Amino acid sequence: TGWNVDKSGTKLYKSEGSGAVSDYYIYHNTDYSGGTDATTSYIKFHQDGASSRKGQIEFGVGDNASPATALTIWKNSSATFAGSLTVEGACIDIANGGYISSQDSGAGSIKLFGGGTNKGGYIDLRGGGNSGDMRVYTGTSGDGTLALTIDSSQNATFSDKVEVGGAITQSGAGSGKFVRKI
């Protein structure tokens, strides 16, 4: 039925009981008093029916339309963002053993670059169905120019000349491994 406030006056809650599936919402509505559902945003609290202490939270926002889920915090404490994520701080820390994944089991690709719309130089990590290679692009504007490809066999291909200031040393034995001056 209604929402409750605890004895200290610091917690707003709604009790559904153990084992019940339920959804509760907090809405921001711009004109509900006039009878129009003009919801602009919401917070949804979901209780999983398997246990009274398993739940998730969804945040929904709208851009001149009905709101859609923008962020879900799951019961295992992971979070899913529906759009882009902008970090205003200086870095993103990932716990030891963590990873970044495109979640595409076939031809996924992750691009790391420092610029905005003008990427210039960037690194493109391409998943197995996408050749399974790493490509390094250089430049000062636009999409840059392919400079280096390291393929799935660990062969490196440079797009132009390679200059060495010191010695090139061969490691390992075998025929056909040499450096030739052209």
C-alpha positions as CSV (number, residue, x, y, z in Angstrom):
1,T,0.0,0.0,0.0
2,G,1.7,3.2,1.1
3,W,5.3,4.2,1.8
4,N,6.5,4.3,5.4
5,V,9.0,6.4,7.3
6,D,11.1,4.8,10.0
7,K,11.1,5.9,13.6
8,S,14.2,8.1,13.2
9,G,12.6,9.8,10.2
10,T,15.6,9.1,8.0
11,K,14.5,6.1,5.9
12,L,11.6,6.0,3.4
13,Y,10.6,2.4,2.8
14,K,7.9,0.1,1.5
15,S,7.8,-3.5,2.8
16,E,6.6,-6.3,0.5
17,G,7.5,-9.3,2.6
18,S,9.8,-12.3,2.0
19,G,9.9,-14.0,-1.4
20,A,7.6,-11.6,-3.3
21,V,8.5,-10.2,-6.6
22,S,7.8,-6.5,-6.7
23,D,8.7,-3.2,-8.4
24,Y,8.5,0.2,-6.8
25,Y,9.0,3.5,-8.6
26,I,9.9,7.1,-7.7
27,Y,8.8,9.3,-10.6
28,H,9.5,12.9,-11.6
29,N,6.4,14.0,-13.4
30,T,6.1,17.5,-14.9
31,D,2.2,17.7,-15.1
32,Y,0.6,14.8,-13.3
33,S,-1.7,17.1,-11.3
34,G,-3.3,18.1,-14.6
35,G,-4.0,14.4,-15.4
36,T,-1.2,14.1,-18.0
37,D,1.5,11.5,-17.5
38,A,4.6,13.6,-18.4
39,T,7.2,11.5,-16.6
40,T,10.7,12.8,-17.3
41,S,12.7,10.4,-15.1
42,Y,12.3,7.6,-12.6
43,I,14.1,5.3,-10.1
44,K,12.9,1.7,-10.1
45,F,13.5,-0.6,-7.1
46,H,13.1,-4.3,-8.1
47,Q,12.9,-7.1,-5.5
48,D,13.8,-10.6,-6.9
49,G,11.2,-13.2,-5.8
50,A,13.9,-15.7,-4.9
51,S,14.8,-13.9,-1.6
52,S,13.6,-10.8,0.2
53,R,17.1,-9.4,0.2
54,K,18.0,-9.6,-3.5
55,G,17.2,-6.6,-5.6
56,Q,18.3,-4.2,-8.3
57,I,17.9,-0.5,-9.1
58,E,17.2,1.1,-12.5
59,F,17.5,4.8,-13.3
60,G,15.5,6.0,-16.2
61,V,15.7,9.3,-18.0
62,G,13.9,10.9,-21.0
63,D,14.9,13.4,-23.6
64,N,11.6,15.0,-24.6
65,A,10.1,11.5,-24.6
66,S,9.1,8.7,-22.2
67,P,12.0,7.8,-20.1
68,A,14.1,4.7,-20.8
69,T,16.5,2.8,-18.5
70,A,19.9,4.6,-18.6
71,L,21.6,2.7,-15.7
72,T,20.9,-0.6,-14.0
73,I,22.7,-1.7,-10.8
74,W,22.3,-5.4,-10.6
75,K,22.0,-7.6,-7.5
76,N,25.6,-8.8,-7.9
77,S,26.8,-5.1,-7.8
78,S,27.7,-4.8,-11.5
79,A,26.3,-1.9,-13.5
80,T,25.0,-1.6,-17.0
81,F,25.0,1.8,-18.8
82,A,22.6,2.1,-21.8
83,G,24.6,4.9,-23.4
84,S,28.1,6.4,-23.2
85,L,30.0,6.8,-20.0
86,T,31.9,10.0,-19.4
87,V,34.4,10.1,-16.5
88,E,35.2,13.6,-15.4
89,G,38.1,12.5,-13.1
90,A,41.7,11.8,-14.1
91,C,41.5,8.0,-14.5
92,I,39.5,4.8,-14.4
93,D,40.8,2.2,-12.0
94,I,40.1,-1.5,-12.7
95,A,40.6,-4.0,-9.9
96,N,43.4,-6.5,-10.1
97,G,42.3,-9.3,-12.5
98,G,39.6,-7.1,-14.0
99,Y,39.3,-6.5,-17.8
100,I,37.7,-4.3,-20.4
101,S,35.5,-6.2,-23.0
102,S,33.3,-5.3,-25.9
103,Q,31.1,-8.3,-24.9
104,D,31.1,-9.4,-28.6
105,S,32.1,-13.0,-28.8
106,G,32.9,-12.8,-32.5
107,A,34.1,-9.6,-34.1
108,G,34.3,-7.2,-31.2
109,S,36.6,-4.1,-31.3
110,I,37.8,-1.7,-28.6
111,K,39.4,1.6,-29.6
112,L,41.6,3.6,-27.2
113,F,42.2,7.2,-28.2
114,G,42.9,10.5,-26.5
115,G,41.0,13.0,-28.7
116,G,37.4,13.7,-29.1
117,T,36.0,13.5,-32.6
118,N,39.5,13.9,-34.0
119,K,41.0,10.6,-32.8
120,G,44.4,11.2,-34.5
121,G,46.5,8.4,-32.9
122,Y,44.7,5.4,-31.4
123,I,44.9,1.7,-30.7
124,D,42.3,-0.7,-32.1
125,L,42.1,-4.0,-30.3
126,R,40.1,-6.4,-32.6
127,G,38.5,-9.6,-31.5
128,G,38.9,-13.1,-33.1
129,G,36.2,-12.8,-35.7
130,N,37.7,-9.5,-36.7
131,S,41.2,-10.9,-37.4
132,G,42.3,-11.0,-33.8
133,D,44.9,-8.3,-34.3
134,M,46.0,-5.0,-32.7
135,R,46.4,-1.9,-34.9
136,V,48.1,1.3,-34.0
137,Y,47.1,4.4,-35.9
138,T,49.0,7.7,-35.8
139,G,48.1,11.3,-36.8
140,T,47.0,14.6,-35.5
141,S,43.4,14.7,-36.7
142,G,40.6,12.6,-38.1
143,D,40.9,8.8,-37.9
144,G,44.7,8.8,-38.2
145,T,46.8,6.5,-40.5
146,L,47.5,2.8,-39.9
147,A,51.1,2.6,-38.7
148,L,51.5,-0.9,-37.2
149,T,49.6,-4.1,-37.2
150,I,50.4,-7.0,-34.9
151,D,48.4,-10.0,-36.2
152,S,47.1,-13.1,-34.4
153,S,50.4,-14.9,-35.2
154,Q,52.3,-12.1,-33.5
155,N,53.8,-10.9,-36.8
156,A,54.3,-7.1,-36.9
157,T,53.7,-5.2,-40.1
158,F,54.8,-1.5,-40.2
159,S,53.2,0.7,-42.8
160,D,56.4,2.6,-43.6
161,K,60.1,2.6,-42.7
162,V,61.5,1.5,-39.4
163,E,64.5,3.4,-38.0
164,V,66.8,1.9,-35.4
165,G,69.1,4.0,-33.4
166,G,71.0,1.1,-32.0
167,A,71.6,-2.5,-32.8
168,I,69.0,-5.1,-33.9
169,T,69.6,-8.4,-32.1
170,Q,68.3,-11.7,-33.3
171,S,67.1,-14.1,-30.6
172,G,66.5,-17.7,-31.2
173,A,67.9,-20.1,-33.8
174,G,66.7,-20.9,-37.2
175,S,67.3,-20.3,-40.8
176,G,65.8,-17.5,-42.7
177,K,65.9,-15.0,-39.8
178,F,68.0,-12.0,-40.9
179,V,68.1,-8.3,-41.3
180,R,69.0,-7.1,-44.8
181,K,69.9,-3.5,-45.8
182,I,67.9,-2.5,-48.9
